[in-house]
């Protein structure tokens, strides 16, 4: 299986934050959700992938192309959609193509116009008059009209109503349906992951907490509950996001660390939302 995106031991430092040995791989033909609380390093990682930020160390390849040495060729293979539109407000939809197409060697006007029709985007409408959802569709129409095989999105569903979010996720699934294209999108909306993601990479405080299949994430952890007396010092070290009271405790534990525990403990498979909440509470050990 070939890979659309490979990030190996990526490091990037700011005065108050740093990415530390960030590594993950997105196989071709799949959708990966990139998740973590605000400030975890999602946007910094994406900026490094796009060579918009200078990394301190590591390697990034896009379909085998080094994102720095082969930057121009690599960027012909990808398209980017941010959470805010950067087109001039007074442009009409048909004028967007005229301004953008010159940057891409494989721009296809026929595909662009077919997306305008599919998304019900009027060519004569001005950008400023489009709704939030329609602006997102316009950015996707541009992104998918130059033969890009990797679509990178930074919080694409933020601020969209449920109907627009559902439509966007359907668009992404259609995009990868042929098995030759891939999607990498950051989000904090876990229902989007459940709906569309094949793989999930979870980042916390600049470190990768988990990367792998969505099902693997859910099978990797357990919610644990027990009495105060059962919370030993050894067990405390293994629990992520521990919350203890006078009557008992709860938290999250890796499946491997739960082996051999007494039957008196309550162990349940978590939802993605629960995993993110427990990680945000701290008490994390990275692997």
Backbone as CSV, one residue per row, in Angstrom:
resi,resn,N_x,N_y,N_z,CA_x,CA_y,CA_z,C_x,C_y,C_z
1,UNK,0.843,-1.193,0.000,0.000,0.000,0.000,0.884,1.250,0.000
2,UNK,0.649,2.155,-0.954,1.408,3.399,-1.003,0.844,4.388,0.002
3,UNK,1.635,5.399,0.306,1.218,6.395,1.290,1.070,7.769,0.647
4,UNK,-0.027,8.435,0.975,-0.245,9.788,0.480,0.594,10.785,1.259
5,UNK,0.743,10.540,2.557,1.453,11.488,3.424,2.228,10.715,4.487
6,UNK,3.489,11.077,4.651,4.315,10.502,5.707,5.005,11.625,6.475
7,UNK,4.815,11.632,7.761,5.480,12.592,8.643,6.336,11.787,9.614
8,UNK,7.645,12.050,9.612,8.571,11.265,10.432,9.373,12.176,11.358
9,UNK,9.203,11.964,12.655,9.993,12.645,13.695,10.056,14.158,13.475
10,UNK,8.905,14.743,13.207,8.812,16.188,12.990,9.001,16.938,14.307
11,UNK,9.885,17.922,14.276,10.126,18.781,15.439,10.038,20.240,15.011
12,UNK,9.406,21.028,15.856,9.271,22.453,15.602,9.170,23.166,16.942
13,UNK,9.948,24.217,17.150,9.973,24.896,18.444,9.556,26.357,18.328
14,UNK,8.725,26.785,19.280,8.406,28.182,19.510,8.794,28.495,20.958
15,UNK,8.839,29.751,21.340,9.204,30.068,22.724,8.322,29.372,23.769
16,UNK,7.024,29.211,23.450,6.109,28.643,24.438,5.478,27.319,24.008
17,UNK,5.989,26.707,22.925,5.386,25.461,22.448,6.354,24.744,21.518
18,UNK,6.263,23.406,21.502,7.085,22.664,20.552,6.415,21.351,20.140
19,UNK,6.600,20.999,18.869,6.251,19.670,18.386,7.429,18.757,18.687
20,UNK,7.127,17.547,19.193,8.200,16.646,19.595,8.061,15.287,18.904
21,UNK,8.927,15.025,17.938,8.997,13.734,17.247,7.639,13.259,16.739
22,UNK,6.925,14.153,16.072,5.601,13.835,15.531,5.748,12.928,14.299
23,UNK,5.127,11.762,14.361,5.205,10.799,13.257,3.842,10.161,13.020
24,UNK,3.432,10.093,11.755,2.215,9.371,11.375,2.221,9.169,9.869
25,UNK,1.388,8.245,9.403,1.322,7.908,7.977,-0.131,7.797,7.538
26,UNK,-0.458,8.436,6.425,-1.791,8.339,5.826,-1.711,7.515,4.548
27,UNK,-2.263,6.298,4.534,-2.253,5.479,3.315,-3.129,6.096,2.227
28,UNK,-2.768,5.857,0.989,-3.534,6.373,-0.147,-4.932,5.761,-0.167
29,UNK,-5.928,6.608,-0.432,-7.299,6.142,-0.576,-8.138,6.223,0.676
30,UNK,-7.616,6.886,1.706,-8.337,6.928,2.985,-8.439,8.348,3.534
31,UNK,-9.298,8.488,4.545,-9.496,9.755,5.248,-8.916,9.637,6.651
32,UNK,-8.055,10.592,7.008,-7.506,10.633,8.367,-7.984,11.882,9.082
33,UNK,-8.554,11.702,10.270,-8.905,12.820,11.123,-7.735,13.142,12.040
34,UNK,-7.429,14.422,12.176,-6.317,14.890,13.005,-6.926,15.666,14.159
35,UNK,-6.832,15.131,15.374,-7.578,15.691,16.492,-6.684,16.014,17.678
36,UNK,-7.197,16.885,18.519,-6.507,17.309,19.722,-7.118,18.613,20.182
37,UNK,-6.969,18.928,21.465,-7.549,20.153,21.977,-6.847,21.369,21.373
38,UNK,-7.448,22.530,21.520,-6.843,23.762,21.001,-5.449,23.944,21.589
39,UNK,-4.488,24.261,20.722,-3.121,24.454,21.167,-2.301,23.183,21.229
40,UNK,-2.879,22.061,20.772,-2.168,20.778,20.845,-1.084,20.650,19.785
41,UNK,-1.219,21.407,18.687,-0.212,21.350,17.625,-0.754,20.987,16.261
42,UNK,-2.068,20.983,16.103,-2.659,20.584,14.823,-2.283,21.551,13.697
43,UNK,-2.546,22.832,13.903,-2.272,23.817,12.851,-0.779,23.946,12.587
44,UNK,0.044,23.869,13.633,1.497,23.927,13.442,1.970,22.767,12.576
45,UNK,1.434,21.580,12.818,1.796,20.412,12.009,1.404,20.629,10.554
46,UNK,0.203,21.121,10.323,-0.259,21.370,8.960,0.610,22.424,8.284
47,UNK,0.979,23.469,9.003,1.856,24.497,8.438,3.214,23.918,8.055
48,UNK,3.706,22.966,8.833,4.976,22.310,8.495,4.818,21.434,7.259
49,UNK,3.696,20.733,7.154,3.438,19.894,5.982,3.439,20.755,4.718
50,UNK,2.860,21.944,4.820,2.760,22.852,3.673,4.016,23.701,3.488
51,UNK,5.018,23.495,4.339,6.252,24.278,4.326,5.972,25.771,4.520
52,UNK,4.975,26.050,5.354,4.664,27.423,5.743,5.346,27.775,7.059
53,UNK,5.919,26.759,7.704,6.689,26.955,8.932,7.965,26.131,8.814
54,UNK,9.070,26.696,9.253,10.361,26.015,9.150,10.511,25.027,10.295
55,UNK,10.657,23.758,9.966,10.780,22.740,11.013,12.213,22.666,11.529
56,UNK,12.336,22.176,12.748,13.651,22.026,13.369,14.289,20.705,12.988
57,UNK,13.466,19.713,12.695,13.977,18.402,12.306,12.851,17.520,11.828
58,UNK,13.217,16.416,11.183,12.213,15.480,10.695,12.123,15.454,9.182
59,UNK,11.178,14.670,8.696,11.006,14.489,7.254,9.522,14.394,6.935
60,UNK,9.107,15.042,5.844,7.716,14.997,5.395,7.704,14.707,3.899
61,UNK,6.958,13.673,3.502,6.832,13.354,2.082,5.363,13.277,1.691
62,UNK,5.087,13.722,0.478,3.744,13.705,-0.100,3.811,12.877,-1.372
63,UNK,3.210,11.695,-1.340,3.332,10.725,-2.431,4.798,10.501,-2.799
64,UNK,5.618,10.394,-1.776,7.044,10.122,-1.965,7.889,11.336,-2.280
65,UNK,7.272,12.504,-2.441,7.998,13.735,-2.752,8.317,14.499,-1.474
66,UNK,9.563,14.875,-1.294,9.962,15.659,-0.132,9.297,17.034,-0.205
67,UNK,8.657,17.438,0.902,7.860,18.663,0.853,8.705,19.943,0.791
68,UNK,10.021,19.812,0.942,10.906,20.972,0.784,11.723,20.864,-0.503
69,UNK,12.431,19.754,-0.679,13.266,19.581,-1.867,12.424,19.548,-3.141
70,UNK,11.242,18.934,-3.057,10.358,18.807,-4.221,9.084,19.615,-4.022
71,UNK,9.210,20.790,-3.414,8.034,21.542,-2.978,7.038,21.826,-4.100
72,UNK,7.509,22.329,-5.229,6.582,22.687,-6.307,5.840,21.462,-6.838
73,UNK,6.562,20.367,-7.047,5.922,19.141,-7.538,4.957,18.586,-6.493
74,UNK,5.350,18.634,-5.216,4.499,18.118,-4.145,3.208,18.911,-4.039
75,UNK,3.301,20.224,-4.184,2.110,21.061,-4.026,1.156,20.961,-5.208
76,UNK,1.634,20.447,-6.337,0.721,20.151,-7.441,-0.160,18.945,-7.104
77,UNK,0.309,18.131,-6.177,-0.413,16.911,-5.800,-1.415,17.128,-4.674
78,UNK,-1.384,18.307,-4.056,-2.279,18.520,-2.921,-3.096,19.792,-3.084
79,UNK,-4.161,19.853,-2.302,-5.007,21.043,-2.238,-5.319,21.301,-0.775
80,UNK,-5.510,22.566,-0.443,-5.693,22.949,0.958,-6.961,23.784,1.115
81,UNK,-7.709,23.479,2.163,-8.893,24.269,2.500,-8.794,24.644,3.972
82,UNK,-8.720,25.944,4.249,-8.682,26.423,5.623,-10.097,26.755,6.101
83,UNK,-10.215,27.132,7.367,-11.548,27.394,7.911,-12.075,28.768,7.523
84,UNK,-11.232,29.595,6.910,-11.667,30.896,6.424,-11.350,31.020,4.945
85,UNK,-12.239,31.676,4.205,-12.048,31.837,2.768,-11.096,33.011,2.508
86,UNK,-10.228,32.843,1.505,-9.243,33.869,1.208,-9.483,34.533,-0.153
87,UNK,-10.604,34.249,-0.775,-10.921,34.888,-2.043,-11.442,36.305,-1.781
88,UNK,-11.238,37.191,-2.737,-11.700,38.572,-2.613,-13.220,38.602,-2.564
89,UNK,-13.770,39.332,-1.594,-15.214,39.359,-1.367,-16.011,39.771,-2.601
90,UNK,-15.443,40.687,-3.401,-16.194,41.220,-4.538,-16.075,40.358,-5.798
91,UNK,-15.221,39.318,-5.763,-15.143,38.411,-6.900,-16.468,37.674,-7.064
92,UNK,-16.823,37.455,-8.310,-17.930,36.541,-8.581,-17.352,35.130,-8.681
93,UNK,-18.196,34.149,-8.496,-17.734,32.756,-8.476,-16.966,32.413,-9.745
94,UNK,-17.426,32.899,-10.897,-16.749,32.601,-12.160,-15.379,33.273,-12.244
95,UNK,-15.191,34.378,-11.496,-13.921,35.086,-11.503,-12.880,34.411,-10.623
96,UNK,-13.337,33.603,-9.681,-12.417,32.870,-8.820,-11.533,31.958,-9.664
97,UNK,-12.138,31.277,-10.625,-11.368,30.382,-11.486,-10.293,31.151,-12.252
98,UNK,-10.627,32.306,-12.788,-9.666,33.089,-13.566,-8.446,33.470,-12.717
99,UNK,-8.681,33.730,-11.439,-7.591,34.149,-10.557,-6.726,32.983,-10.093
100,UNK,-7.301,31.789,-10.041,-6.619,30.641,-9.431,-5.985,29.691,-10.438
101,UNK,-6.601,29.508,-11.582,-6.200,28.417,-12.474,-4.758,28.500,-12.964
102,UNK,-4.209,29.704,-13.044,-2.845,29.872,-13.548,-1.779,29.270,-12.644
103,UNK,-2.140,28.970,-11.405,-1.172,28.410,-10.463,-1.021,26.892,-10.599
104,UNK,-1.914,26.254,-11.359,-1.924,24.793,-11.418,-1.814,24.294,-12.855
105,UNK,-0.868,23.386,-13.067,-0.613,22.874,-14.414,-1.721,21.964,-14.915
106,UNK,-2.491,21.379,-13.991,-3.526,20.431,-14.399,-4.934,20.958,-14.130
107,UNK,-5.091,22.278,-14.097,-6.414,22.853,-13.843,-7.386,22.407,-14.939
108,UNK,-8.599,22.025,-14.527,-9.614,21.542,-15.469,-10.888,22.359,-15.290
109,UNK,-11.157,23.255,-16.246,-12.338,24.119,-16.169,-13.632,23.307,-16.188
110,UNK,-13.627,22.200,-16.919,-14.815,21.358,-16.986,-15.165,20.789,-15.623
111,UNK,-14.146,20.323,-14.898,-14.381,19.788,-13.549,-14.863,20.899,-12.617
112,UNK,-14.236,22.068,-12.713,-14.635,23.186,-11.854,-16.108,23.533,-12.074
113,UNK,-16.507,23.656,-13.329,-17.895,24.012,-13.619,-18.861,22.910,-13.208
114,UNK,-18.410,21.660,-13.299,-19.285,20.554,-12.873,-19.510,20.604,-11.362
115,UNK,-18.468,21.014,-10.617,-18.640,21.144,-9.167,-19.545,22.325,-8.835
116,UNK,-19.433,23.423,-9.589,-20.334,24.551,-9.364,-21.782,24.118,-9.533
117,UNK,-22.023,23.314,-10.551,-23.383,22.825,-10.798,-23.807,21.846,-9.700
118,UNK,-22.905,20.941,-9.354,-23.216,19.940,-8.327,-23.497,20.589,-6.981
119,UNK,-22.741,21.658,-6.656,-22.883,22.331,-5.370,-23.908,23.465,-5.417
120,UNK,-24.544,23.641,-6.567,-25.550,24.697,-6.738,-24.968,26.082,-6.459
121,UNK,-23.766,26.326,-7.012,-23.092,27.611,-6.861,-23.299,28.434,-8.134
122,UNK,-23.960,29.559,-8.004,-24.200,30.421,-9.163,-22.916,31.117,-9.584
123,UNK,-22.497,30.997,-10.859,-21.257,31.641,-11.333,-21.262,33.158,-11.188
124,UNK,-22.449,33.761,-11.140,-22.531,35.222,-11.095,-22.629,35.773,-9.673
125,UNK,-22.721,34.890,-8.694,-22.870,35.348,-7.313,-21.529,35.787,-6.753
126,UNK,-21.528,36.848,-5.957,-20.301,37.337,-5.347,-19.952,36.511,-4.111
127,UNK,-18.653,36.408,-3.869,-18.169,35.626,-2.722,-18.792,36.120,-1.422
128,UNK,-18.886,37.424,-1.246,-19.406,37.997,0.003,-20.868,37.648,0.243
129,UNK,-21.576,37.255,-0.795,-22.999,36.944,-0.657,-23.264,35.453,-0.408
130,UNK,-22.198,34.660,-0.341,-22.359,33.223,-0.104,-22.457,32.939,1.397
131,UNK,-23.239,31.932,1.730,-23.322,31.502,3.124,-22.019,30.815,3.521
132,UNK,-21.842,30.558,4.808,-20.635,29.868,5.298,-20.486,28.515,4.608
133,UNK,-21.579,27.782,4.495,-21.535,26.480,3.849,-21.213,26.559,2.370
134,UNK,-21.756,27.555,1.683,-21.503,27.713,0.257,-20.071,28.177,0.000
135,UNK,-19.506,28.976,0.904,-18.101,29.379,0.772,-17.194,28.154,0.884
136,UNK,-17.542,27.253,1.809,-16.762,26.031,1.962,-16.837,25.191,0.686
137,UNK,-18.023,25.114,0.084,-18.175,24.351,-1.157,-17.370,24.985,-2.293
138,UNK,-17.322,26.316,-2.327,-16.533,26.995,-3.353,-15.054,26.664,-3.183
139,UNK,-14.563,26.684,-1.952,-13.162,26.344,-1.713,-12.880,24.893,-2.101
140,UNK,-13.837,24.004,-1.846,-13.665,22.606,-2.237,-13.679,22.453,-3.752
141,UNK,-14.547,23.213,-4.439,-14.596,23.160,-5.903,-13.246,23.546,-6.491
142,UNK,-12.632,24.589,-5.932,-11.304,25.004,-6.385,-10.281,23.918,-6.067
143,UNK,-10.342,23.399,-4.849,-9.358,22.411,-4.392,-9.383,21.134,-5.225
144,UNK,-10.547,20.770,-5.725,-10.690,19.481,-6.411,-10.696,19.599,-7.929
145,UNK,-10.286,20.762,-8.454,-10.336,20.983,-9.898,-8.976,21.025,-10.578
146,UNK,-7.926,20.627,-9.869,-6.604,20.647,-10.516,-5.865,19.326,-10.348
147,UNK,-6.611,18.252,-10.184,-6.008,16.923,-10.152,-5.308,16.581,-8.858
148,UNK,-5.578,17.328,-7.783,-4.936,17.056,-6.494,-5.337,15.681,-5.977
149,UNK,-4.358,14.966,-5.432,-4.624,13.628,-4.890,-4.632,13.593,-3.366
150,UNK,-4.235,14.701,-2.751,-4.282,14.805,-1.296,-4.963,16.116,-0.926
151,UNK,-6.045,16.002,-0.197,-6.804,17.172,0.237,-6.561,17.380,1.732
152,UNK,-6.033,18.555,2.088,-5.744,18.895,3.479,-6.706,19.994,3.917
153,UNK,-7.406,19.751,5.023,-8.388,20.704,5.514,-8.135,20.989,6.991
154,UNK,-8.166,22.263,7.353,-7.956,22.681,8.735,-9.284,23.173,9.310
155,UNK,-9.889,22.373,10.187,-11.178,22.672,10.809,-12.242,23.041,9.766
156,UNK,-12.483,22.185,8.774,-13.404,22.554,7.692,-14.866,22.661,8.112
157,UNK,-15.264,21.941,9.162,-16.677,21.944,9.554,-16.986,22.939,10.661
158,UNK,-15.976,23.652,11.133,-16.188,24.628,12.198,-17.156,25.719,11.746
159,UNK,-18.203,25.925,12.500,-19.168,26.973,12.185,-20.243,26.574,11.193
160,UNK,-20.177,25.357,10.668,-21.207,24.905,9.725,-22.401,24.334,10.481
161,UNK,-23.582,24.513,9.916,-24.764,23.897,10.524,-24.740,22.395,10.230
162,UNK,-25.539,21.591,10.940,-25.486,20.129,10.785,-25.699,19.642,9.353
163,UNK,-26.589,20.303,8.606,-26.857,19.880,7.226,-25.629,20.124,6.350
164,UNK,-25.022,21.306,6.481,-23.826,21.636,5.691,-22.660,20.724,6.062
165,UNK,-22.526,20.400,7.343,-21.461,19.488,7.767,-21.657,18.105,7.166
166,UNK,-22.889,17.652,7.156,-23.185,16.342,6.598,-22.878,16.299,5.107
167,UNK,-23.218,17.371,4.403,-22.935,17.455,2.963,-21.426,17.443,2.718
168,UNK,-20.680,18.183,3.533,-19.229,18.248,3.369,-18.596,16.875,3.559
169,UNK,-19.011,16.155,4.575,-18.443,14.837,4.831,-18.763,13.866,3.703
170,UNK,-19.954,13.993,3.112,-20.294,13.168,1.945,-19.376,13.494,0.764
171,UNK,-19.063,14.781,0.592,-18.159,15.198,-0.483,-16.780,14.560,-0.291
172,UNK,-16.294,14.567,0.941,-14.979,13.998,1.228,-14.960,12.491,0.968
173,UNK,-16.026,11.811,1.335,-16.085,10.363,1.107,-16.158,10.043,-0.386
174,UNK,-16.877,10.859,-1.127,-16.918,10.678,-2.584,-15.537,10.918,-3.198
175,UNK,-14.816,11.879,-2.662,-13.497,12.256,-3.179,-12.515,11.092,-3.116
176,UNK,-12.564,10.300,-2.050,-11.617,9.190,-1.881,-12.158,7.865,-2.397
177,UNK,-13.383,7.865,-2.913,-14.054,6.611,-3.266,-13.290,5.787,-4.305
178,UNK,-12.555,6.444,-5.196,-11.836,5.723,-6.238,-10.579,5.024,-5.775
179,UNK,-10.147,5.304,-4.553,-8.976,4.644,-3.992,-7.640,5.283,-4.332
180,UNK,-7.638,6.397,-5.087,-6.385,7.047,-5.479,-6.158,8.380,-4.770
181,UNK,-7.170,8.868,-4.073,-7.070,10.165,-3.408,-7.263,10.005,-1.904
182,UNK,-6.724,10.961,-1.165,-6.741,10.876,0.296,-7.121,12.225,0.896
183,UNK,-7.596,12.184,2.134,-7.989,13.394,2.848,-7.355,13.390,4.233
184,UNK,-6.792,14.536,4.605,-6.241,14.737,5.941,-6.915,15.977,6.504
185,UNK,-7.733,15.813,7.560,-8.442,16.981,8.062,-8.383,17.068,9.582
186,UNK,-8.118,18.275,10.060,-8.119,18.513,11.497,-9.521,18.912,11.922
187,UNK,-9.886,18.503,13.119,-11.220,18.828,13.623,-11.253,18.646,15.129
188,UNK,-12.197,19.302,15.778,-12.457,19.052,17.193,-13.859,18.491,17.373
189,UNK,-14.537,18.215,16.248,-15.910,17.692,16.291,-15.838,16.177,16.109
190,UNK,-15.996,15.445,17.187,-15.774,13.997,17.146,-16.805,13.257,16.303
191,UNK,-17.994,13.809,16.165,-18.991,13.138,15.334,-18.561,13.093,13.871
192,UNK,-17.752,14.081,13.449,-17.210,14.071,12.086,-16.280,12.875,11.895
193,UNK,-15.490,12.576,12.919,-14.583,11.430,12.853,-15.368,10.133,12.754
194,UNK,-16.387,10.007,13.568,-17.199,8.795,13.557,-17.887,8.609,12.212
195,UNK,-18.213,9.720,11.583,-18.948,9.681,10.312,-18.053,9.390,9.113
196,UNK,-16.815,9.921,9.122,-16.040,9.882,7.882,-14.645,9.288,7.985
197,UNK,-14.008,9.342,9.147,-12.582,8.994,9.228,-12.343,7.484,9.200
198,UNK,-11.306,7.089,8.447,-10.819,5.704,8.468,-9.681,5.580,9.479
199,UNK,-8.852,6.622,9.541,-7.714,6.669,10.450,-7.834,7.908,11.333
200,UNK,-7.231,7.841,12.513,-7.213,8.978,13.427,-5.800,9.152,13.977
201,UNK,-5.337,10.388,13.967,-4.100,10.737,14.653,-4.451,11.751,15.723
202,UNK,-4.090,11.423,16.951,-4.445,12.250,18.100,-3.172,12.882,18.664
203,UNK,-3.139,14.199,18.691,-1.966,14.924,19.181,-2.322,15.654,20.464
204,UNK,-1.381,15.683,21.401,-1.613,16.363,22.669,-0.304,16.989,23.151
205,UNK,-0.337,18.288,23.402,0.854,19.014,23.860,2.063,18.752,22.958
206,UNK,1.829,18.728,21.660,2.920,18.599,20.701,3.444,17.201,20.501
207,UNK,2.812,16.195,21.132,3.237,14.810,20.968,2.083,13.960,20.438
208,UNK,2.418,12.946,19.662,1.390,12.036,19.164,0.994,11.072,20.277
209,UNK,-0.271,11.099,20.599,-0.794,10.203,21.632,-1.242,8.874,21.021
210,UNK,-1.823,8.957,19.824,-2.256,7.745,19.120,-2.295,8.042,17.636
211,UNK,-1.912,7.084,16.818,-2.137,7.154,15.376,-2.410,5.749,14.874
212,UNK,-3.481,5.613,14.097,-3.878,4.298,13.604,-5.310,4.339,13.122
213,UNK,-5.936,3.194,12.998,-7.310,3.146,12.518,-8.267,3.689,13.571
214,UNK,-9.426,4.135,13.105,-10.447,4.634,14.036,-10.888,3.524,14.986
215,UNK,-11.121,2.340,14.444,-11.532,1.224,15.294,-10.434,0.866,16.287
216,UNK,-9.187,0.976,15.840,-8.070,0.678,16.721,-8.011,1.617,17.911
217,UNK,-8.347,2.900,17.675,-8.371,3.868,18.776,-9.396,3.458,19.822
218,UNK,-10.581,3.114,19.364,-11.650,2.751,20.296,-11.334,1.457,21.039
219,UNK,-10.570,0.587,20.394,-10.229,-0.691,21.024,-8.960,-0.607,21.865
220,UNK,-8.286,0.537,21.814,-6.995,0.708,22.494,-7.154,1.111,23.958
221,UNK,-8.315,1.676,24.303,-8.532,2.214,25.642,-9.809,1.674,26.274
222,UNK,-9.880,1.785,27.583,-11.072,1.420,28.348,-11.329,2.488,29.407
223,UNK,-12.602,2.756,29.665,-12.972,3.589,30.800,-12.997,2.681,32.023
224,UNK,-12.302,3.090,33.064,-12.217,2.282,34.282,-12.845,3.028,35.450
225,UNK,-13.628,2.293,36.247,-14.242,2.854,37.451,-14.056,1.862,38.595
226,UNK,-13.868,2.391,39.778,-13.691,1.515,40.924,-13.845,2.272,42.223
227,UNK,-13.708,1.555,43.328,-13.829,2.173,44.641,-12.524,2.838,45.038
228,UNK,-12.597,3.709,46.013,-11.417,4.431,46.494,-10.346,3.457,46.988
229,UNK,-10.776,2.381,47.627,-9.848,1.420,48.198,-9.066,0.654,47.129
230,UNK,-9.634,0.554,45.926,-8.988,-0.204,44.851,-7.941,0.603,44.087
231,UNK,-7.900,1.908,44.333,-6.991,2.794,43.596,-5.604,2.752,44.237
232,UNK,-4.792,1.825,43.784,-3.430,1.705,44.300,-2.510,2.705,43.617
233,UNK,-1.334,2.906,44.191,-0.352,3.808,43.583,0.078,3.300,42.213
234,UNK,0.212,1.993,42.069,0.613,1.403,40.791,-0.450,1.635,39.729
235,UNK,-1.718,1.463,40.097,-2.813,1.668,39.153,-2.943,3.145,38.803
236,UNK,-2.741,4.001,39.775,-2.858,5.448,39.560,-1.922,5.915,38.436
237,UNK,-0.735,5.324,38.357,0.237,5.709,37.338,-0.217,5.338,35.930
238,UNK,-1.122,4.368,35.816,-1.565,3.877,34.512,-2.832,4.569,34.007
239,UNK,-3.466,5.333,34.864,-4.760,5.917,34.516,-4.587,7.293,33.882
240,UNK,-5.267,7.512,32.776,-5.252,8.780,32.041,-6.493,9.576,32.416
241,UNK,-6.304,10.821,32.822,-7.445,11.668,33.180,-8.149,11.182,34.426
242,UNK,-7.384,10.853,35.445,-7.949,10.315,36.684,-8.790,11.366,37.405
243,UNK,-9.984,10.949,37.817,-10.850,11.771,38.658,-11.230,10.929,39.873
244,UNK,-10.767,11.344,41.060,-11.003,10.571,42.285,-11.805,11.383,43.288
245,UNK,-12.735,10.719,43.948,-13.533,11.331,45.012,-13.452,10.447,46.248
246,UNK,-14.160,10.835,47.285,-14.153,10.045,48.514,-14.846,8.698,48.336
247,UNK,-15.690,8.605,47.319,-16.447,7.364,47.119,-15.862,6.453,46.039
248,UNK,-15.007,6.987,45.177,-14.473,6.150,44.115,-13.669,6.945,43.109
249,UNK,-13.385,6.344,41.961,-12.585,7.010,40.935,-13.039,6.558,39.553
250,UNK,-12.671,7.337,38.547,-12.861,6.935,37.151,-11.759,7.555,36.323
251,UNK,-11.505,6.969,35.190,-10.468,7.452,34.293,-10.403,6.555,33.073
252,UNK,-9.295,6.651,32.349,-9.123,5.846,31.142,-7.801,5.091,31.255
253,UNK,-7.790,3.876,30.745,-6.607,3.029,30.846,-6.405,2.296,29.526
254,UNK,-5.167,2.044,29.177,-4.890,1.257,27.988,-5.326,-0.186,28.215
255,UNK,-5.796,-0.817,27.152,-6.308,-2.182,27.263,-5.257,-3.115,27.853
256,UNK,-4.017,-2.973,27.417,-2.953,-3.836,27.922,-2.736,-3.688,29.413
257,UNK,-2.952,-2.464,29.933,-2.755,-2.219,31.356,-3.915,-2.733,32.197
258,UNK,-5.031,-3.081,31.524,-6.206,-3.565,32.251,-6.181,-5.077,32.470
259,UNK,-5.250,-5.750,31.822,-5.184,-7.205,31.955,-4.817,-7.598,33.383
260,UNK,-5.556,-8.563,33.914,-5.276,-9.070,35.247,-5.939,-8.299,36.376
261,UNK,-6.678,-7.233,36.039,-7.360,-6.484,37.085,-8.536,-7.293,37.640
262,UNK,-8.870,-7.127,38.903,-9.989,-7.861,39.502,-11.317,-7.561,38.810
263,UNK,-12.233,-8.476,38.871,-13.544,-8.318,38.226,-14.381,-7.231,38.882
264,UNK,-13.963,-6.765,40.038,-14.725,-5.726,40.739,-14.650,-4.372,40.031
265,UNK,-13.660,-4.178,39.171,-13.556,-2.935,38.410,-14.597,-2.920,37.285
266,UNK,-15.121,-1.733,37.008,-16.004,-1.543,35.863,-15.147,-1.082,34.684
267,UNK,-15.184,-1.838,33.578,-14.402,-1.517,32.393,-15.341,-1.421,31.193
268,UNK,-15.303,-0.280,30.498,-16.189,-0.053,29.349,-15.401,0.556,28.200
269,UNK,-15.826,0.240,26.975,-15.187,0.848,25.800,-15.632,2.297,25.692
270,UNK,-14.709,3.240,25.484,-15.069,4.665,25.425,-15.545,5.110,24.046
271,UNK,-16.221,6.240,24.036,-16.486,6.960,22.793,-15.273,7.844,22.498
272,UNK,-15.160,8.304,21.240,-14.036,9.175,20.880,-14.029,10.426,21.749
273,UNK,-15.206,10.985,21.998,-15.316,12.178,22.825,-14.733,11.937,24.217
274,UNK,-15.036,10.782,24.798,-14.525,10.462,26.127,-13.005,10.354,26.126
275,UNK,-12.454,9.793,25.059,-10.999,9.673,24.962,-10.351,11.052,24.976
276,UNK,-10.896,11.976,24.196,-10.337,13.324,24.134,-10.465,14.038,25.479
277,UNK,-11.592,13.859,26.149,-11.808,14.509,27.446,-10.816,14.000,28.476
278,UNK,-10.608,12.692,28.534,-9.687,12.137,29.517,-8.239,12.561,29.237
279,UNK,-7.876,12.623,27.967,-6.524,13.075,27.626,-6.325,14.530,28.054
280,UNK,-7.351,15.354,27.871,-7.243,16.760,28.221,-7.053,16.970,29.721
281,UNK,-7.472,15.983,30.524,-7.345,16.102,31.980,-5.915,15.838,32.446
282,UNK,-5.099,15.242,31.581,-3.690,15.022,31.928,-3.437,13.639,32.462
283,UNK,-2.278,13.493,33.090,-1.857,12.189,33.585,-1.500,11.262,32.454
284,UNK,-0.836,11.816,31.433,-0.602,11.071,30.198,0.804,10.487,30.175
285,UNK,0.899,9.263,29.747,2.213,8.692,29.440,2.228,8.357,27.969
286,UNK,3.236,8.828,27.239,3.288,8.648,25.798,4.058,7.374,25.448
287,UNK,3.635,6.757,24.329,4.315,5.552,23.841,4.813,5.808,22.432
